[in-house]
Amino acid sequence: MTAHVFVDETKQGGYLITAAAVLPGDLGRARQSMRGLVLPGQRRLHFTHESDGRRKRILDVVAELAPAVTIYDGSAHPRRQQREACLDGLVADLAAEGTRMLVIETDESVLDLDRRIFYRSSRQHGCHETLEYRHHRAHEEPLLSIPDAIAWCWQRGGQWKVRARDFVRDVRIV
């Protein structure tokens, strides 16, 4: 059984794409858990806007869900090539693992670029008939808050990065 992978990016202090894998049998419980953290008046979780106490609570819930997280670091590339390098590395890994579903947080400014990258990369890595990808807004897919939280912690450093290491199985320099 292959995982569903949820992706978010961060551009602070370098360019990273964080991919969190959740097994299909855990999706319903994971969505319910993450939705349960959204406070009245909030449309979604966004780690940047949470207090430290809330961040710790969110990470406790993420720990219970035990996603497998891989971070793709494209910082060594020129700015205009970073996203493509990260997404291509991600697709290569997903093809090797036989992953069937990829969900990326929607960023209207790169939607066309993403489509071109996935078209080319999925064919190059032989998964164009098996890997489905979708763009969703964070309030539409609560599991996008997992890579958002891990990416924030990783970039923030210190105790936050130490906490995120529990989830991160690999960091790939692409």
C-alpha positions in Angstrom: 0.0 0.0 0.0 1.5 3.3 -1.1 1.2 6.5 0.8 -0.5 9.7 -0.2 2.0 12.6 -0.2 1.2 16.2 0.8 3.6 18.9 -0.2 4.3 22.5 0.9 7.2 24.8 0.2 9.2 27.4 2.2 11.4 30.1 0.7 12.8 31.5 4.0 16.5 30.9 4.4 16.7 28.7 1.3 14.2 26.9 -0.9 12.7 23.7 0.5 9.9 21.5 -0.5 8.6 19.3 2.4 6.7 16.1 1.5 4.7 14.3 4.2 3.5 10.7 3.4 0.4 9.3 5.1 -0.9 5.8 4.5 -4.3 5.6 2.8 -5.8 3.7 5.8 -4.8 6.6 8.1 -6.2 9.4 5.9 -9.6 9.8 7.5 -8.3 9.8 11.1 -5.4 12.1 10.1 -7.8 14.6 8.5 -10.1 14.5 11.5 -7.2 15.1 13.9 -5.8 18.0 11.9 -9.3 19.6 11.4 -9.8 19.3 15.2 -6.9 21.7 15.7 -8.5 24.5 13.8 -9.8 27.1 16.2 -13.1 28.9 15.9 -12.6 31.8 13.5 -9.7 30.1 11.8 -10.1 28.8 8.2 -7.1 26.6 8.5 -3.9 25.9 10.4 -0.9 28.0 9.4 2.1 27.4 11.6 3.5 30.9 11.1 0.4 32.4 12.8 0.3 30.1 15.8 1.6 30.7 19.3 4.4 28.5 20.6 2.0 26.6 22.8 -0.3 25.9 19.8 2.7 24.9 17.8 3.7 22.3 20.4 0.1 21.0 20.5 0.0 20.7 16.7 3.4 18.8 16.7 2.1 16.4 19.3 -0.9 15.6 17.1 1.5 15.2 14.0 3.6 12.9 16.1 0.6 10.7 16.8 0.0 10.5 13.0 3.6 9.5 12.3 4.0 10.8 8.8 7.1 9.9 6.8 8.7 13.3 5.8 11.3 14.0 3.2 12.7 17.5 2.7 14.0 18.5 -0.8 16.5 21.3 -0.7 16.9 23.2 -4.0 18.8 26.1 -2.5 21.9 25.4 -4.5 20.1 26.2 -7.8 19.5 29.6 -9.3 16.2 31.0 -7.9 14.2 30.3 -11.1 15.2 26.6 -11.1 14.8 25.7 -7.4 11.1 24.6 -7.5 11.7 22.6 -10.6 14.7 20.8 -9.1 12.8 20.0 -6.0 9.7 18.8 -7.7 11.7 16.7 -10.2 13.5 15.0 -7.3 10.2 14.4 -5.5 8.6 12.8 -8.6 11.6 10.6 -9.1 11.3 9.3 -5.5 7.5 8.9 -5.8 7.9 6.9 -9.0 10.5 4.6 -7.3 8.1 4.1 -4.4 5.1 3.5 -6.6 3.2 6.4 -5.0 -0.2 7.1 -6.6 -1.4 10.4 -5.1 0.4 13.7 -4.6 -1.3 16.8 -3.2 0.4 20.2 -3.5 -0.7 23.4 -1.8 -2.0 25.7 -4.5 0.1 28.7 -5.3 -1.6 30.4 -8.3 1.7 32.1 -9.3 3.3 28.7 -10.1 0.4 26.6 -11.2 1.3 26.6 -14.9 4.9 25.9 -14.0 3.9 23.0 -11.8 1.8 21.5 -14.6 4.7 21.6 -17.0 7.1 20.2 -14.5 4.8 17.3 -13.6 4.0 16.6 -17.2 7.7 16.3 -18.1 8.9 14.7 -14.9 6.2 12.1 -14.6 7.0 10.9 -18.2 10.8 11.0 -17.5 10.4 8.9 -14.4 7.8 6.5 -15.9 4.9 7.3 -13.6 2.7 9.4 -15.9 0.0 6.7 -15.9 0.1 5.9 -12.2 0.9 9.1 -10.3 -2.0 11.4 -9.9 -1.4 14.9 -8.6 -3.7 17.6 -7.4 -3.5 21.2 -6.3 -5.6 22.1 -3.2 -5.8 25.2 -1.0 -4.8 24.6 2.5 -8.3 25.1 3.9 -9.5 22.4 1.5 -7.0 19.7 2.5 -6.2 19.7 6.3 -3.2 17.4 5.7 -1.3 20.1 4.0 -0.8 21.6 7.5 1.6 18.7 8.2 4.3 19.7 5.7 3.6 23.4 6.6 4.4 22.7 10.2 7.5 20.6 9.6 8.9 23.1 7.0 8.4 26.0 9.5 10.2 24.1 12.2 13.0 23.0 9.9 13.7 26.6 8.7 13.2 28.1 12.2 16.0 26.0 13.6 16.9 25.5 17.3 14.5 23.5 19.4 11.9 23.5 16.6 14.3 21.8 14.1 15.2 19.2 16.8 11.5 18.5 17.2 11.0 18.2 13.4 13.9 15.7 13.1 11.6 13.1 14.7 9.5 13.2 11.5 12.1 13.7 8.8 13.4 10.5 7.3 15.6 12.1 4.7 16.8 15.4 3.5 17.7 15.4 -0.2 19.9 18.0 -1.8 18.6 18.3 -5.4 
